[in-house]
Amino acid sequence: MSNQHPITPPPELVQEWCHQEGDEIKTSPRWFQIVATQAARWGADQELEACCEWIYDWYGNRSGEVVGNLIAHRRPRPPSLKEQALTELEEILDELHDTPGSAFTTDAIRRALEALDD
């Protein structure tokens, strides 16, 4: 029986992380942060994958939506540039509504943003 924790990165992967940022002095705080961050992300991804597999095994064909929601919640994607622009446009409109007599409209800008692909 092995004493190794089930979420231990393979030595080859650790070696890759250690040299990913070039030949920086391996005792710098920045280097330790890079390797520790990579290891934490890798371990979290392994755990999420194991949880998803368990859900698939337990619920079978009914698990697709649950797993999809779990992944979407635990690994949310950052907003696209389009989504960011639409959010900022809303903020601009909110500010303008507080300005008396403003006739500024953003209909054309909104339509142009909405026409873009995500």
ZALUM-740634 format. One record per atom (N, C-alpha, C): residue number from 1; x, y, z; atom name. Coordinates in nm, 2 decimals. Example, Ala and Ser with C-alpha at 12.3 -4.5 7.8 and 13.67 -1.06 7.14 Angstrom:
2
<seq = 1&x = 1.32&y = -0.57&z = 0.78&atom = N>
<seq = 1&x = 1.23&y = -0.45&z = 0.78&atom = CA>
<seq = 1&x = 1.32&y = -0.33&z = 0.78&atom = C>
<seq = 2&x = 1.28&y = -0.22&z = 0.71&atom = N>
<seq = 2&x = 1.37&y = -0.11&z = 0.71&atom = CA>
<seq = 2&x = 1.29&y = 0.00&z = 0.79&atom = C>
END
This chain:
118
<seq = 1&x = 0.08&y = -0.12&z = 0.00&atom = N>
<seq = 1&x = 0.00&y = 0.00&z = 0.00&atom = CA>
<seq = 1&x = 0.09&y = 0.13&z = 0.00&atom = C>
<seq = 2&x = 0.05&y = 0.22&z = -0.08&atom = N>
<seq = 2&x = 0.13&y = 0.34&z = -0.09&atom = CA>
<seq = 2&x = 0.09&y = 0.45&z = 0.01&atom = C>
<seq = 3&x = 0.19&y = 0.52&z = 0.06&atom = N>
<seq = 3&x = 0.16&y = 0.63&z = 0.16&atom = CA>
<seq = 3&x = 0.14&y = 0.76&z = 0.09&atom = C>
<seq = 4&x = 0.15&y = 0.76&z = -0.05&atom = N>
<seq = 4&x = 0.13&y = 0.88&z = -0.12&atom = CA>
<seq = 4&x = -0.02&y = 0.92&z = -0.13&atom = C>
<seq = 5&x = -0.04&y = 1.05&z = -0.10&atom = N>
<seq = 5&x = -0.18&y = 1.11&z = -0.11&atom = CA>
<seq = 5&x = -0.23&y = 1.09&z = -0.25&atom = C>
<seq = 6&x = -0.36&y = 1.06&z = -0.27&atom = N>
<seq = 6&x = -0.42&y = 1.04&z = -0.40&atom = CA>
<seq = 6&x = -0.41&y = 1.16&z = -0.49&atom = C>
<seq = 7&x = -0.40&y = 1.28&z = -0.44&atom = N>
<seq = 7&x = -0.38&y = 1.40&z = -0.52&atom = CA>
<seq = 7&x = -0.24&y = 1.45&z = -0.51&atom = C>
<seq = 8&x = -0.15&y = 1.37&z = -0.56&atom = N>
<seq = 8&x = -0.01&y = 1.41&z = -0.57&atom = CA>
<seq = 8&x = 0.04&y = 1.42&z = -0.71&atom = C>
<seq = 9&x = 0.08&y = 1.54&z = -0.76&atom = N>
<seq = 9&x = 0.12&y = 1.55&z = -0.90&atom = CA>
<seq = 9&x = 0.24&y = 1.46&z = -0.93&atom = C>
<seq = 10&x = 0.24&y = 1.40&z = -1.05&atom = N>
<seq = 10&x = 0.35&y = 1.32&z = -1.10&atom = CA>
<seq = 10&x = 0.48&y = 1.40&z = -1.10&atom = C>
<seq = 11&x = 0.59&y = 1.34&z = -1.07&atom = N>
<seq = 11&x = 0.72&y = 1.41&z = -1.07&atom = CA>
<seq = 11&x = 0.75&y = 1.49&z = -1.20&atom = C>
<seq = 12&x = 0.71&y = 1.43&z = -1.32&atom = N>
<seq = 12&x = 0.73&y = 1.49&z = -1.44&atom = CA>
<seq = 12&x = 0.66&y = 1.63&z = -1.45&atom = C>
<seq = 13&x = 0.53&y = 1.63&z = -1.40&atom = N>
<seq = 13&x = 0.45&y = 1.75&z = -1.40&atom = CA>
<seq = 13&x = 0.51&y = 1.86&z = -1.31&atom = C>
<seq = 14&x = 0.56&y = 1.82&z = -1.20&atom = N>
<seq = 14&x = 0.63&y = 1.91&z = -1.11&atom = CA>
<seq = 14&x = 0.75&y = 1.97&z = -1.17&atom = C>
<seq = 15&x = 0.83&y = 1.88&z = -1.24&atom = N>
<seq = 15&x = 0.95&y = 1.93&z = -1.31&atom = CA>
<seq = 15&x = 0.91&y = 2.03&z = -1.42&atom = C>
<seq = 16&x = 0.80&y = 2.01&z = -1.49&atom = N>
<seq = 16&x = 0.76&y = 2.10&z = -1.59&atom = CA>
<seq = 16&x = 0.72&y = 2.24&z = -1.53&atom = C>
<seq = 17&x = 0.65&y = 2.23&z = -1.42&atom = N>
<seq = 17&x = 0.62&y = 2.36&z = -1.35&atom = CA>
<seq = 17&x = 0.74&y = 2.43&z = -1.30&atom = C>
<seq = 18&x = 0.84&y = 2.36&z = -1.26&atom = N>
<seq = 18&x = 0.96&y = 2.42&z = -1.20&atom = CA>
<seq = 18&x = 1.04&y = 2.50&z = -1.31&atom = C>
<seq = 19&x = 1.02&y = 2.46&z = -1.44&atom = N>
<seq = 19&x = 1.10&y = 2.52&z = -1.54&atom = CA>
<seq = 19&x = 1.01&y = 2.60&z = -1.64&atom = C>
<seq = 20&x = 0.88&y = 2.61&z = -1.60&atom = N>
<seq = 20&x = 0.79&y = 2.68&z = -1.69&atom = CA>
<seq = 20&x = 0.82&y = 2.83&z = -1.70&atom = C>
<seq = 21&x = 0.87&y = 2.89&z = -1.60&atom = N>
<seq = 21&x = 0.90&y = 3.04&z = -1.61&atom = CA>
<seq = 21&x = 1.05&y = 3.06&z = -1.64&atom = C>
<seq = 22&x = 1.12&y = 2.97&z = -1.70&atom = N>
<seq = 22&x = 1.26&y = 2.99&z = -1.74&atom = CA>
<seq = 22&x = 1.35&y = 2.94&z = -1.63&atom = C>
<seq = 23&x = 1.47&y = 3.00&z = -1.63&atom = N>
<seq = 23&x = 1.57&y = 2.95&z = -1.53&atom = CA>
<seq = 23&x = 1.58&y = 3.05&z = -1.42&atom = C>
<seq = 24&x = 1.47&y = 3.10&z = -1.37&atom = N>
<seq = 24&x = 1.47&y = 3.19&z = -1.26&atom = CA>
<seq = 24&x = 1.54&y = 3.12&z = -1.14&atom = C>
<seq = 25&x = 1.59&y = 3.20&z = -1.05&atom = N>
<seq = 25&x = 1.65&y = 3.14&z = -0.93&atom = CA>
<seq = 25&x = 1.54&y = 3.07&z = -0.85&atom = C>
<seq = 26&x = 1.56&y = 2.95&z = -0.82&atom = N>
<seq = 26&x = 1.46&y = 2.86&z = -0.77&atom = CA>
<seq = 26&x = 1.43&y = 2.88&z = -0.62&atom = C>
<seq = 27&x = 1.49&y = 2.99&z = -0.56&atom = N>
<seq = 27&x = 1.45&y = 3.02&z = -0.42&atom = CA>
<seq = 27&x = 1.38&y = 3.15&z = -0.41&atom = C>
<seq = 28&x = 1.34&y = 3.21&z = -0.52&atom = N>
<seq = 28&x = 1.27&y = 3.34&z = -0.52&atom = CA>
<seq = 28&x = 1.13&y = 3.31&z = -0.47&atom = C>
<seq = 29&x = 1.07&y = 3.41&z = -0.40&atom = N>
<seq = 29&x = 0.93&y = 3.40&z = -0.36&atom = CA>
<seq = 29&x = 0.84&y = 3.39&z = -0.48&atom = C>
<seq = 30&x = 0.87&y = 3.46&z = -0.59&atom = N>
<seq = 30&x = 0.78&y = 3.45&z = -0.71&atom = CA>
<seq = 30&x = 0.78&y = 3.31&z = -0.76&atom = C>
<seq = 31&x = 0.90&y = 3.24&z = -0.77&atom = N>
<seq = 31&x = 0.90&y = 3.11&z = -0.82&atom = CA>
<seq = 31&x = 0.82&y = 3.01&z = -0.74&atom = C>
<seq = 32&x = 0.84&y = 3.02&z = -0.60&atom = N>
<seq = 32&x = 0.76&y = 2.94&z = -0.52&atom = CA>
<seq = 32&x = 0.61&y = 2.96&z = -0.54&atom = C>
<seq = 33&x = 0.57&y = 3.09&z = -0.55&atom = N>
<seq = 33&x = 0.43&y = 3.12&z = -0.58&atom = CA>
<seq = 33&x = 0.37&y = 3.06&z = -0.70&atom = C>
<seq = 34&x = 0.45&y = 3.06&z = -0.81&atom = N>
<seq = 34&x = 0.41&y = 3.00&z = -0.94&atom = CA>
<seq = 34&x = 0.39&y = 2.85&z = -0.92&atom = C>
<seq = 35&x = 0.49&y = 2.78&z = -0.86&atom = N>
<seq = 35&x = 0.48&y = 2.64&z = -0.85&atom = CA>
<seq = 35&x = 0.37&y = 2.60&z = -0.76&atom = C>
<seq = 36&x = 0.35&y = 2.67&z = -0.65&atom = N>
<seq = 36&x = 0.24&y = 2.64&z = -0.55&atom = CA>
<seq = 36&x = 0.11&y = 2.66&z = -0.62&atom = C>
<seq = 37&x = 0.09&y = 2.77&z = -0.69&atom = N>
<seq = 37&x = -0.03&y = 2.80&z = -0.76&atom = CA>
<seq = 37&x = -0.07&y = 2.69&z = -0.86&atom = C>
<seq = 38&x = 0.03&y = 2.65&z = -0.94&atom = N>
<seq = 38&x = 0.01&y = 2.54&z = -1.04&atom = CA>
<seq = 38&x = -0.03&y = 2.41&z = -0.97&atom = C>
<seq = 39&x = 0.03&y = 2.38&z = -0.86&atom = N>
<seq = 39&x = 0.00&y = 2.26&z = -0.78&atom = CA>
<seq = 39&x = -0.14&y = 2.26&z = -0.72&atom = C>
<seq = 40&x = -0.18&y = 2.38&z = -0.67&atom = N>
<seq = 40&x = -0.31&y = 2.39&z = -0.61&atom = CA>
<seq = 40&x = -0.42&y = 2.38&z = -0.72&atom = C>
<seq = 41&x = -0.39&y = 2.44&z = -0.83&atom = N>
<seq = 41&x = -0.49&y = 2.43&z = -0.94&atom = CA>
<seq = 41&x = -0.50&y = 2.29&z = -0.99&atom = C>
<seq = 42&x = -0.39&y = 2.22&z = -1.01&atom = N>
<seq = 42&x = -0.39&y = 2.08&z = -1.05&atom = CA>
<seq = 42&x = -0.47&y = 1.99&z = -0.96&atom = C>
<seq = 43&x = -0.44&y = 2.01&z = -0.83&atom = N>
<seq = 43&x = -0.51&y = 1.93&z = -0.73&atom = CA>
<seq = 43&x = -0.66&y = 1.96&z = -0.72&atom = C>
<seq = 44&x = -0.70&y = 2.08&z = -0.73&atom = N>
<seq = 44&x = -0.84&y = 2.12&z = -0.74&atom = CA>
<seq = 44&x = -0.91&y = 2.06&z = -0.86&atom = C>
<seq = 45&x = -0.84&y = 2.06&z = -0.97&atom = N>
<seq = 45&x = -0.90&y = 2.00&z = -1.09&atom = CA>
<seq = 45&x = -0.91&y = 1.85&z = -1.08&atom = C>
<seq = 46&x = -0.81&y = 1.79&z = -1.02&atom = N>
<seq = 46&x = -0.82&y = 1.64&z = -1.00&atom = CA>
<seq = 46&x = -0.94&y = 1.61&z = -0.91&atom = C>
<seq = 47&x = -0.96&y = 1.69&z = -0.80&atom = N>
<seq = 47&x = -1.07&y = 1.67&z = -0.71&atom = CA>
<seq = 47&x = -1.21&y = 1.69&z = -0.78&atom = C>
<seq = 48&x = -1.22&y = 1.79&z = -0.86&atom = N>
<seq = 48&x = -1.34&y = 1.82&z = -0.93&atom = CA>
<seq = 48&x = -1.37&y = 1.71&z = -1.03&atom = C>
<seq = 49&x = -1.27&y = 1.66&z = -1.10&atom = N>
<seq = 49&x = -1.29&y = 1.55&z = -1.19&atom = CA>
<seq = 49&x = -1.33&y = 1.42&z = -1.12&atom = C>
<seq = 50&x = -1.28&y = 1.40&z = -1.00&atom = N>
<seq = 50&x = -1.32&y = 1.28&z = -0.92&atom = CA>
<seq = 50&x = -1.46&y = 1.29&z = -0.88&atom = C>
<seq = 51&x = -1.50&y = 1.41&z = -0.84&atom = N>
<seq = 51&x = -1.64&y = 1.44&z = -0.79&atom = CA>
<seq = 51&x = -1.74&y = 1.41&z = -0.91&atom = C>
<seq = 52&x = -1.70&y = 1.46&z = -1.03&atom = N>
<seq = 52&x = -1.78&y = 1.45&z = -1.14&atom = CA>
<seq = 52&x = -1.80&y = 1.30&z = -1.18&atom = C>
<seq = 53&x = -1.69&y = 1.23&z = -1.17&atom = N>
<seq = 53&x = -1.69&y = 1.08&z = -1.20&atom = CA>
<seq = 53&x = -1.78&y = 1.01&z = -1.10&atom = C>
<seq = 54&x = -1.77&y = 1.05&z = -0.97&atom = N>
<seq = 54&x = -1.86&y = 0.99&z = -0.87&atom = CA>
<seq = 54&x = -2.01&y = 1.02&z = -0.90&atom = C>
<seq = 55&x = -2.04&y = 1.14&z = -0.94&atom = N>
<seq = 55&x = -2.18&y = 1.17&z = -0.97&atom = CA>
<seq = 55&x = -2.22&y = 1.09&z = -1.09&atom = C>
<seq = 56&x = -2.14&y = 1.08&z = -1.19&atom = N>
<seq = 56&x = -2.17&y = 1.00&z = -1.31&atom = CA>
<seq = 56&x = -2.20&y = 0.85&z = -1.27&atom = C>
<seq = 57&x = -2.11&y = 0.80&z = -1.18&atom = N>
<seq = 57&x = -2.13&y = 0.66&z = -1.14&atom = CA>
<seq = 57&x = -2.26&y = 0.64&z = -1.06&atom = C>
<seq = 58&x = -2.29&y = 0.74&z = -0.97&atom = N>
<seq = 58&x = -2.40&y = 0.73&z = -0.88&atom = CA>
<seq = 58&x = -2.54&y = 0.75&z = -0.96&atom = C>
<seq = 59&x = -2.54&y = 0.86&z = -1.04&atom = N>
<seq = 59&x = -2.67&y = 0.89&z = -1.10&atom = CA>
<seq = 59&x = -2.68&y = 0.85&z = -1.25&atom = C>
<seq = 60&x = -2.58&y = 0.80&z = -1.31&atom = N>
<seq = 60&x = -2.59&y = 0.75&z = -1.45&atom = CA>
<seq = 60&x = -2.63&y = 0.86&z = -1.55&atom = C>
<seq = 61&x = -2.72&y = 0.82&z = -1.63&atom = N>
<seq = 61&x = -2.76&y = 0.91&z = -1.74&atom = CA>
<seq = 61&x = -2.83&y = 1.04&z = -1.69&atom = C>
<seq = 62&x = -2.88&y = 1.04&z = -1.57&atom = N>
<seq = 62&x = -2.94&y = 1.17&z = -1.52&atom = CA>
<seq = 62&x = -2.84&y = 1.27&z = -1.47&atom = C>
<seq = 63&x = -2.71&y = 1.24&z = -1.47&atom = N>
<seq = 63&x = -2.61&y = 1.32&z = -1.41&atom = CA>
<seq = 63&x = -2.56&y = 1.44&z = -1.49&atom = C>
<seq = 64&x = -2.59&y = 1.44&z = -1.62&atom = N>
<seq = 64&x = -2.53&y = 1.54&z = -1.71&atom = CA>
<seq = 64&x = -2.55&y = 1.68&z = -1.66&atom = C>
<seq = 65&x = -2.68&y = 1.71&z = -1.63&atom = N>
<seq = 65&x = -2.71&y = 1.85&z = -1.59&atom = CA>
<seq = 65&x = -2.64&y = 1.89&z = -1.45&atom = C>
<seq = 66&x = -2.64&y = 1.79&z = -1.36&atom = N>
<seq = 66&x = -2.58&y = 1.81&z = -1.23&atom = CA>
<seq = 66&x = -2.43&y = 1.84&z = -1.25&atom = C>
<seq = 67&x = -2.36&y = 1.76&z = -1.33&atom = N>
<seq = 67&x = -2.22&y = 1.77&z = -1.35&atom = CA>
<seq = 67&x = -2.19&y = 1.90&z = -1.42&atom = C>
<seq = 68&x = -2.27&y = 1.93&z = -1.52&atom = N>
<seq = 68&x = -2.25&y = 2.06&z = -1.59&atom = CA>
<seq = 68&x = -2.26&y = 2.18&z = -1.50&atom = C>
<seq = 69&x = -2.36&y = 2.18&z = -1.41&atom = N>
<seq = 69&x = -2.38&y = 2.29&z = -1.32&atom = CA>
<seq = 69&x = -2.27&y = 2.29&z = -1.22&atom = C>
<seq = 70&x = -2.22&y = 2.18&z = -1.17&atom = N>
<seq = 70&x = -2.11&y = 2.18&z = -1.08&atom = CA>
<seq = 70&x = -1.99&y = 2.24&z = -1.14&atom = C>
<seq = 71&x = -1.95&y = 2.20&z = -1.26&atom = N>
<seq = 71&x = -1.84&y = 2.25&z = -1.33&atom = CA>
<seq = 71&x = -1.85&y = 2.40&z = -1.35&atom = C>
<seq = 72&x = -1.97&y = 2.44&z = -1.40&atom = N>
<seq = 72&x = -1.99&y = 2.58&z = -1.43&atom = CA>
<seq = 72&x = -1.98&y = 2.67&z = -1.30&atom = C>
<seq = 73&x = -2.02&y = 2.61&z = -1.19&atom = N>
<seq = 73&x = -2.02&y = 2.68&z = -1.06&atom = CA>
<seq = 73&x = -1.87&y = 2.69&z = -1.00&atom = C>
<seq = 74&x = -1.80&y = 2.57&z = -1.01&atom = N>
<seq = 74&x = -1.67&y = 2.56&z = -0.95&atom = CA>
<seq = 74&x = -1.56&y = 2.61&z = -1.04&atom = C>
<seq = 75&x = -1.58&y = 2.62&z = -1.17&atom = N>
<seq = 75&x = -1.48&y = 2.67&z = -1.27&atom = CA>
<seq = 75&x = -1.55&y = 2.77&z = -1.36&atom = C>
<seq = 76&x = -1.60&y = 2.88&z = -1.31&atom = N>
<seq = 76&x = -1.67&y = 2.97&z = -1.39&atom = CA>
<seq = 76&x = -1.57&y = 3.04&z = -1.49&atom = C>
<seq = 77&x = -1.62&y = 3.06&z = -1.61&atom = N>
<seq = 77&x = -1.54&y = 3.12&z = -1.71&atom = CA>
<seq = 77&x = -1.55&y = 3.27&z = -1.69&atom = C>
<seq = 78&x = -1.44&y = 3.34&z = -1.72&atom = N>
<seq = 78&x = -1.44&y = 3.49&z = -1.71&atom = CA>
<seq = 78&x = -1.53&y = 3.55&z = -1.81&atom = C>
<seq = 79&x = -1.59&y = 3.66&z = -1.78&atom = N>
<seq = 79&x = -1.69&y = 3.72&z = -1.88&atom = CA>
<seq = 79&x = -1.61&y = 3.76&z = -2.01&atom = C>
<seq = 80&x = -1.68&y = 3.74&z = -2.12&atom = N>
<seq = 80&x = -1.62&y = 3.78&z = -2.25&atom = CA>
<seq = 80&x = -1.60&y = 3.93&z = -2.26&atom = C>
<seq = 81&x = -1.52&y = 3.98&z = -2.35&atom = N>
<seq = 81&x = -1.51&y = 4.12&z = -2.37&atom = CA>
<seq = 81&x = -1.64&y = 4.18&z = -2.41&atom = C>
<seq = 82&x = -1.73&y = 4.11&z = -2.48&atom = N>
<seq = 82&x = -1.86&y = 4.16&z = -2.51&atom = CA>
<seq = 82&x = -1.94&y = 4.18&z = -2.39&atom = C>
<seq = 83&x = -1.94&y = 4.08&z = -2.30&atom = N>
<seq = 83&x = -2.02&y = 4.08&z = -2.17&atom = CA>
<seq = 83&x = -1.97&y = 4.20&z = -2.08&atom = C>
<seq = 84&x = -1.83&y = 4.22&z = -2.08&atom = N>
<seq = 84&x = -1.78&y = 4.32&z = -2.00&atom = CA>
<seq = 84&x = -1.82&y = 4.46&z = -2.06&atom = C>
<seq = 85&x = -1.82&y = 4.47&z = -2.19&atom = N>
<seq = 85&x = -1.86&y = 4.60&z = -2.25&atom = CA>
<seq = 85&x = -2.01&y = 4.63&z = -2.23&atom = C>
<seq = 86&x = -2.09&y = 4.53&z = -2.23&atom = N>
<seq = 86&x = -2.24&y = 4.55&z = -2.21&atom = CA>
<seq = 86&x = -2.26&y = 4.59&z = -2.06&atom = C>
<seq = 87&x = -2.19&y = 4.53&z = -1.97&atom = N>
<seq = 87&x = -2.20&y = 4.57&z = -1.83&atom = CA>
<seq = 87&x = -2.15&y = 4.71&z = -1.81&atom = C>
<seq = 88&x = -2.04&y = 4.75&z = -1.87&atom = N>
<seq = 88&x = -1.99&y = 4.89&z = -1.86&atom = CA>
<seq = 88&x = -2.09&y = 4.99&z = -1.92&atom = C>
<seq = 89&x = -2.15&y = 4.95&z = -2.03&atom = N>
<seq = 89&x = -2.25&y = 5.03&z = -2.09&atom = CA>
<seq = 89&x = -2.37&y = 5.06&z = -2.00&atom = C>
<seq = 90&x = -2.42&y = 4.95&z = -1.93&atom = N>
<seq = 90&x = -2.52&y = 4.97&z = -1.83&atom = CA>
<seq = 90&x = -2.48&y = 5.07&z = -1.72&atom = C>
<seq = 91&x = -2.36&y = 5.06&z = -1.67&atom = N>
<seq = 91&x = -2.31&y = 5.15&z = -1.57&atom = CA>
<seq = 91&x = -2.31&y = 5.29&z = -1.62&atom = C>
<seq = 92&x = -2.27&y = 5.31&z = -1.75&atom = N>
<seq = 92&x = -2.27&y = 5.45&z = -1.80&atom = CA>
<seq = 92&x = -2.42&y = 5.50&z = -1.81&atom = C>
<seq = 93&x = -2.51&y = 5.41&z = -1.85&atom = N>
<seq = 93&x = -2.65&y = 5.45&z = -1.86&atom = CA>
<seq = 93&x = -2.70&y = 5.49&z = -1.72&atom = C>
<seq = 94&x = -2.67&y = 5.41&z = -1.62&atom = N>
<seq = 94&x = -2.71&y = 5.44&z = -1.48&atom = CA>
<seq = 94&x = -2.66&y = 5.58&z = -1.44&atom = C>
<seq = 95&x = -2.54&y = 5.61&z = -1.47&atom = N>
<seq = 95&x = -2.48&y = 5.74&z = -1.44&atom = CA>
<seq = 95&x = -2.55&y = 5.85&z = -1.51&atom = C>
<seq = 96&x = -2.59&y = 5.83&z = -1.64&atom = N>
<seq = 96&x = -2.65&y = 5.93&z = -1.72&atom = CA>
<seq = 96&x = -2.80&y = 5.96&z = -1.68&atom = C>
<seq = 97&x = -2.86&y = 5.86&z = -1.63&atom = N>
<seq = 97&x = -3.00&y = 5.87&z = -1.58&atom = CA>
<seq = 97&x = -3.00&y = 5.97&z = -1.46&atom = C>
<seq = 98&x = -2.89&y = 5.98&z = -1.39&atom = N>
<seq = 98&x = -2.88&y = 6.07&z = -1.27&atom = CA>
<seq = 98&x = -2.85&y = 6.21&z = -1.31&atom = C>
<seq = 99&x = -2.82&y = 6.23&z = -1.44&atom = N>
<seq = 99&x = -2.79&y = 6.36&z = -1.50&atom = CA>
<seq = 99&x = -2.91&y = 6.42&z = -1.56&atom = C>
<seq = 100&x = -2.97&y = 6.53&z = -1.50&atom = N>
<seq = 100&x = -3.09&y = 6.59&z = -1.55&atom = CA>
<seq = 100&x = -3.07&y = 6.65&z = -1.69&atom = C>
<seq = 101&x = -3.16&y = 6.63&z = -1.78&atom = N>
<seq = 101&x = -3.16&y = 6.68&z = -1.91&atom = CA>
<seq = 101&x = -3.07&y = 6.61&z = -2.01&atom = C>
<seq = 102&x = -3.02&y = 6.49&z = -1.98&atom = N>
<seq = 102&x = -2.93&y = 6.42&z = -2.07&atom = CA>
<seq = 102&x = -3.02&y = 6.35&z = -2.18&atom = C>
<seq = 103&x = -2.98&y = 6.37&z = -2.30&atom = N>
<seq = 103&x = -3.05&y = 6.31&z = -2.42&atom = CA>
<seq = 103&x = -2.96&y = 6.21&z = -2.48&atom = C>
<seq = 104&x = -2.86&y = 6.17&z = -2.42&atom = N>
<seq = 104&x = -2.77&y = 6.07&z = -2.47&atom = CA>
<seq = 104&x = -2.83&y = 5.93&z = -2.47&atom = C>
<seq = 105&x = -2.82&y = 5.86&z = -2.59&atom = N>
<seq = 105&x = -2.88&y = 5.72&z = -2.60&atom = CA>
<seq = 105&x = -2.76&y = 5.63&z = -2.64&atom = C>
<seq = 106&x = -2.78&y = 5.50&z = -2.60&atom = N>
<seq = 106&x = -2.68&y = 5.40&z = -2.63&atom = CA>
<seq = 106&x = -2.74&y = 5.29&z = -2.72&atom = C>
<seq = 107&x = -2.85&y = 5.31&z = -2.78&atom = N>
<seq = 107&x = -2.91&y = 5.21&z = -2.86&atom = CA>
<seq = 107&x = -2.82&y = 5.15&z = -2.97&atom = C>
<seq = 108&x = -2.76&y = 5.23&z = -3.04&atom = N>
<seq = 108&x = -2.67&y = 5.19&z = -3.15&atom = CA>
<seq = 108&x = -2.55&y = 5.11&z = -3.09&atom = C>
<seq = 109&x = -2.49&y = 5.16&z = -2.98&atom = N>
<seq = 109&x = -2.38&y = 5.10&z = -2.92&atom = CA>
<seq = 109&x = -2.42&y = 4.96&z = -2.87&atom = C>
<seq = 110&x = -2.54&y = 4.95&z = -2.80&atom = N>
<seq = 110&x = -2.59&y = 4.82&z = -2.75&atom = CA>
<seq = 110&x = -2.61&y = 4.72&z = -2.87&atom = C>
<seq = 111&x = -2.67&y = 4.77&z = -2.97&atom = N>
<seq = 111&x = -2.70&y = 4.68&z = -3.09&atom = CA>
<seq = 111&x = -2.57&y = 4.63&z = -3.15&atom = C>
<seq = 112&x = -2.47&y = 4.71&z = -3.16&atom = N>
<seq = 112&x = -2.34&y = 4.67&z = -3.21&atom = CA>
<seq = 112&x = -2.27&y = 4.57&z = -3.12&atom = C>
<seq = 113&x = -2.28&y = 4.59&z = -2.99&atom = N>
<seq = 113&x = -2.21&y = 4.50&z = -2.90&atom = CA>
<seq = 113&x = -2.29&y = 4.37&z = -2.90&atom = C>
<seq = 114&x = -2.42&y = 4.37&z = -2.90&atom = N>
<seq = 114&x = -2.50&y = 4.24&z = -2.90&atom = CA>
<seq = 114&x = -2.48&y = 4.17&z = -3.03&atom = C>
<seq = 115&x = -2.44&y = 4.23&z = -3.14&atom = N>
<seq = 115&x = -2.42&y = 4.16&z = -3.27&atom = CA>
<seq = 115&x = -2.29&y = 4.09&z = -3.27&atom = C>
<seq = 116&x = -2.20&y = 4.12&z = -3.18&atom = N>
<seq = 116&x = -2.07&y = 4.06&z = -3.18&atom = CA>
<seq = 116&x = -2.08&y = 3.91&z = -3.13&atom = C>
<seq = 117&x = -1.99&y = 3.83&z = -3.18&atom = N>
<seq = 117&x = -1.98&y = 3.69&z = -3.12&atom = CA>
<seq = 117&x = -1.92&y = 3.70&z = -2.99&atom = C>
<seq = 118&x = -1.96&y = 3.60&z = -2.90&atom = N>
<seq = 118&x = -1.89&y = 3.60&z = -2.77&atom = CA>
<seq = 118&x = -1.76&y = 3.55&z = -2.78&atom = C>
END
